[in-house]
Amino acid sequence: MVAHGFARYMYSVKQLDLQEKLIDKGFMQIKMRSAGRYDLQLPELSTEAFSFLRTGAPWMPLVHAALGANAQLTHLGCMLSFPGSAVQPWHSDGPHMLSNGDERFVAPLHAVNVFVPLIDLHSGSGPTEYVPGSHFDFELKARSKIPKVKAGHALVFDYRLKHRGLANTGSEERPLLYLTYAKPFWLDVYNFDRKRYSPLPEVELHASREERREKRQKLLAQASS
């Protein structure tokens, strides 16, 4: 699903000569977060097969304990890191909310990220590095941590936590499912703003010669049966 989605989007990008726009800004469906690292919005994740992510995922008790029973799934997608991808700059996914312009105010927890790697994360596969406590102060000087997470296991953290994806020095792609849950009043309109990102026009994939041959054979078989 992930590889197919990436190939589908990149086919449209190349056919329409939109490589520069992808690098400069990106689209609703695909964004380049750093060299060799792509943020994908996959329509399959919104189908019935993945509906459990909204209410029945195994990490939901922790999400509800942190945010309350009315926590809502606001965003989900897949971060795909290719072999040779660079180290990301340090960042947080969202800023602190201010109270009457008071920069000293730190709002209570209102949103969390859930990262679910689809392959085992180890030092060479491009894991994520975190700075504990930086959700209170982005400039906090603290020793970072790089958790090793098994495929399908979840890591939950404050949306404001300072983190970065490390270089993928391995030989395989590293897909990572991400989900954002939040209290009902909050929504990230910056990272997924439809005014900021335009939709990527879809270009129909042309079937290969082998695929066309197989299709003809199926049609002939159906016609003769």
N, C-alpha and C positions, 0 to 999 in steps of 0.2 A: 504493500500500500504506500509506504513512504517513498520508496524508490520510484514507483510508478507515478506518484504525484509530482515529484521533483522533475522527472523526465517530461511529463506533460506540460508543466509550467515552462521549463527551459526550452522546449520545442517552440512554444509561442513566442518567448523572448527572442530567440534566434531568428525565427521566421519573420518577425516584425521589426527586427533590428533595434531591440530595446535594451541592449546590454548596458549602455551608459546610464539609462534611467534606472535600471535595476541597481546598479552600483551607487548611483547618486542618492536615490530616495527609496525605491522599491515600490511594491504594489500590495494591495490588500492580501493577495494570495501568497506572495513570496517576497521576502526581504533579505538582503545580504547584511547580516549583523556584523560581520568582519570577514576577512579573506578566508574563503573556503567554508564559511558557516552560514547556513540559510535557515530562516524562520518560515515555516510552511503552515498555511491554513488548509487543512485537508477536509473536503466535504464529507468524506466517509465517517469522520469523527462525530458528525451530527446525525448519523443514522441510528435506527433502533438498536443495532448491535452494540453501540457504545453508549446507550442511554444510562447505563449503570454509573457512568462517570459523574452524573449530576447528583445522584442520591445514594447509590448503593456501593460505591467503591470502598475497599477495605480501609482506606485512610480517613473516611468521613467521620468516624467518631472523634478523631483527633481534631479535624477541622471544626466540627460542631463545638467541641470543648473550648477551642480557641476563639471562635467567632460567634457562637450561638446557634440555636437550632434553625434559624432562618437564613443561614449563610447561603449564598448563591454562587453558582459557577458563572463567572463573567467572561473568561477567555480560555481557550485551549488550542493547542497546536503542537507542532513538532519542530524541534531544533535539530538540524542535520549537519554534522561536522564531518568533513571529508579528510582523508589522510593528507597531512601536510598543512592543515589549517593552522592559522597563527593563534597566538594567545590573545584573548580579548582584552580590551582596556577594562580596568576596574569600573564598576557601575552598580547602581541600584535600579530596580525596575520602576520605582516610583518615588517621588520626593515626599518630604514630611508635609503634613497639613499644618498650616499656621493658624494661630488664634489671634485675631485682631492685629496681625503683623508681628506678633511676638516670636522672634526666631529661637527663643529659649524653650518654647512650648513643644513638647513631644506628645503627639496624639496617641491614645491607646491603640493596640493592635486592631486593624480594620480590614486587612487583606493578607492572604498568604499565597505563596507559590507552592505547588507540588511538582517535583521533578521525578519522572519515572523513566529511567534508562531502559532501552529495549535491547541492549547488550550489556554485559558486565562492564562496570567502570573500574579501570585500574590506571596506573600512572601513565601508560602510553596511549590510552584510548581517548584522551581529551576530557578528563573529569572536570568538575566545577570546584573552584577554590572559594572559600568563604572566610569572612572576618567576623568572628563572634562578637556580638555587642554593638556592631556598627549600625544596627537599625535605630539606635538611639543617637549615634553621632557618626556620620560618614567618615570623618577624619580620625576616628579612634585608632590609636596605635596598639594593636593587639596581634598576637600570633595567629596567622591564618590556618585553616584546616582544609584538608582535601579528603573528604569521605570516599571510601570505596564502596560502591553500591551494586548489588546484584541485579541482573535484568529482572524487571517486573516489580522490584521493591521501590518504595516511595521515600522521598526526602522532602519534608515540609519545613518551610522557613518564612519569616516575615518578609513581606513584599519589599520593604525598604532596606533589607540587608545588603551590604556591599559584597559583590561576588564577581567572578569572571570565569569564562570557559577557558580551559588550558589547551595547549596545542595537541592535536591528534597526531602522534608520532607512530601510530600503528599502521596496519595495512588494510583495515576495513573501516567502512563508514560507521559513524556513531550517531544513531538516531535516539532522540530523547523526547519523550512526551512531556509537555508542560501544561499545567492547569492553574488557573487563578480563581480562588474563592474569596468572596468579600461579604461584608455586611451590606444590607440592602441599599443603604444611602450612598455607597461608593461605587464609582466606575472609572476605570482608566480610559480617558478619552484621548490621551496623547499617543500611546504606542499603537493604538488600533483605530485612529481617527479617520473616518471616511472622507473628511475634508482634506486631510493630509495625504492620504494614499488613494490613488485611483485604482479601479479594478483592472486586472490584467486581461486584455482581450484574448479569448480562447480561439486557437487555430486548430482545426480538425486534423488529427494525426492521420497521415497517409499510411495505409497498410503496406508492409513489405511485400516483396514478390512471393516469398514463401507463404505469408499469411493470405495473400490473394489466391494462391494456388489451393491452399487448404479450404478456403471458403468456397471456391468453385467445386471442389470435390464433394463437399458436404451438400451443396445445392443439387449436384447431379445425383448423389445418393438418395436424397429426399425425393427427387423427381422420379427416380426409377423404382422406388419402393411402393 
